Amino acid sequence: MATVNPQDVESIRRHLQRQHAYGGDRFRQAIEAQLGRTAGPQKIGRPRKENRGQSRLLEPTNLNLPDL
């Protein structure tokens, strides 16, 4: 039986620890479609807010003030 390349062993170990599919993009996309969840790495950190720096509370349409 042939030995496994140490770089491949490390890559397999890393994918198992992170619970990512080990394979190419096409394989990962097929697994994600079957499982209905992501099988690869995600962006790190909290998602950014879409309207950063803008408060909806201060928009004139949301104040509901009576006409003068």
matplotlib code that plots the C-alpha trace (Angstrom):
import matplotlib.pyplot as plt

x = [0.0, 1.4, 1.9, 0.0, 1.8, 2.3, 0.9, -2.3, -2.5, -2.3, -4.9, -7.3, -6.8, -7.4, -10.6, -11.9, -11.2, -13.1, -15.9, -15.3, -15.7, -12.3, -12.3, -12.6, -15.2, -17.5, -17.5, -18.1, -21.0, -22.6, -22.3, -23.8, -26.8, -27.4, -27.1, -28.7, -25.9, -22.4, -19.6, -16.7, -15.1, -17.1, -16.1, -14.8, -16.6, -20.0, -21.9, -21.8, -24.9, -26.4, -27.2, -24.2, -24.2, -27.8, -30.5, -34.0, -35.3, -34.2, -35.7, -38.6, -40.9, -40.7, -41.4, -45.2, -45.5, -48.7, -48.8, -48.5]
y = [0.0, 3.4, 6.1, 9.3, 12.6, 14.4, 17.6, 15.8, 14.4, 17.9, 19.2, 16.4, 17.0, 20.7, 20.1, 17.6, 19.9, 22.7, 20.5, 21.6, 19.3, 18.1, 18.4, 20.9, 23.7, 21.5, 18.8, 21.3, 22.9, 19.4, 18.6, 22.0, 21.4, 18.0, 19.1, 22.5, 24.2, 25.5, 23.0, 25.4, 28.4, 31.4, 35.1, 35.8, 38.3, 39.8, 40.8, 44.5, 46.6, 47.7, 51.3, 52.0, 55.5, 56.2, 56.1, 55.4, 57.2, 60.6, 60.3, 62.8, 60.1, 58.2, 61.1, 61.2, 64.8, 66.7, 69.3, 72.9]
z = [0.0, -0.9, 1.7, 1.8, 1.1, 4.4, 2.9, 1.9, 5.5, 6.9, 4.5, 5.3, 9.0, 8.7, 6.7, 9.2, 12.2, 10.5, 9.2, 5.6, 2.6, 1.3, -2.5, -5.3, -5.8, -7.9, -5.2, -2.4, -4.3, -4.9, -1.2, -0.2, -2.6, -1.1, 2.6, 2.2, 4.2, 3.6, 3.4, 3.1, 4.9, 5.6, 6.0, 9.4, 11.6, 11.9, 8.7, 8.0, 8.3, 5.0, 6.0, 8.1, 9.6, 8.7, 11.3, 10.3, 13.3, 12.0, 8.6, 8.1, 6.8, 10.1, 12.4, 11.9, 12.9, 12.3, 9.5, 10.6]

ax = plt.figure().add_subplot(projection="3d")
ax.plot(x, y, z, "-o")
ax.set_aspect("equal")
plt.show()
